[in-house]
């Protein structure tokens, strides 16, 4: 895991932050640790959601996200598979245009 950190700032409902603070107190951690863990787990779960994976793939195919961003979202193996598929789709499109 990278030790590089980026400072972020966001607004959240008071009740949600109060719950994070309460959990942090129980665990003997600070709020940041609780929020980072929650975000990490959410992103990990999201990477295994088929509908979301399809949206991520579509964003990659449409060049809305980079390969590195894709890899960070779905993992190296799945990203490599999607890159190959994108290349095949691009080649098929070129072939179709050439045949037209």
N, C-alpha and C positions, 0 to 999 in steps of 0.2 A: 504494500500500500504506500502510496506517495506521501511524503512528509510535507510537500508543498501545500500551502493552504491559501484560500482566497476568502477575503472578508466579504460577507454578504449582509444585507440588511433588508428586512421585509416586515410587513405588518400582518398580524394574525389576530384572530378573535381572542379576547382576554381569557375566556374559559379554556381555550386550547392551551394557551401559555401557562395558565394556572395548573392545568393537569400535568404539563411537562415539568413544571417546577416541583410539583408534589412527587412525581416519579423520580426526579433527580435527587430529591431529599431522601427518599426511601433507599435508592441505590447508592447514595453517597457520591454522586457525580454532579457535574454542573449541567445547566440547561443545554449548553452547546453539545455536550456528549450525547444527551438524550435525543436532541433534534438530529444530529448527524447519524446516529444509529437508526432512527426512524426513517430518515430519508434514504439511507443505504438499503434498508430492508424493503422499502417501497419500490425503489428502482430495481432491486433484484427480483421482486415479485412481478413487477411490470414487464420485465424482460421475458417472462414465461407466460405472458398473456397473449394468446394467439391473435386476437383482434388488434392489440396494440403493436405486436410485432409486425403485422401487415401494414399498419400505418407508418411505422418506422421504416420498413422496406420501401414503401411508396415514396417517402420523403427522400430516401437515398437515391432511388431511381430517378426522381425529379431534380436531383442535385441540390436539394434543400439542406442536406447535412453531408458532411464529409465522411470518408471511410473511417477515419479515426473516431469521429463521433458515433458512427454506427457501431464500431467495435466496442466502444465504451458502454453502449446501451444493450447490445445483444450478445456480447462475448466474441472472442476471436474466431472460433469455429463457424458460428452462424454468420458472422460478418463475411468471412471468406466465401461461404456458400452463396451469399447474396451478391457478392462482388462478381463471382463467376456467372451467376444468372443475369446480372445487369449487362455484363459483357456480351453474353449470348443474345440477349434481347436487342442490344445495340447493333450487333452484327446482323441479326434477322431483319431489323428495320432497314439497315443499309442495303441488304439484299433485295428486300421488297421494293424499295425506291429504285434501285438499279433495274429491276425487272419490269417496272411500270412504264 
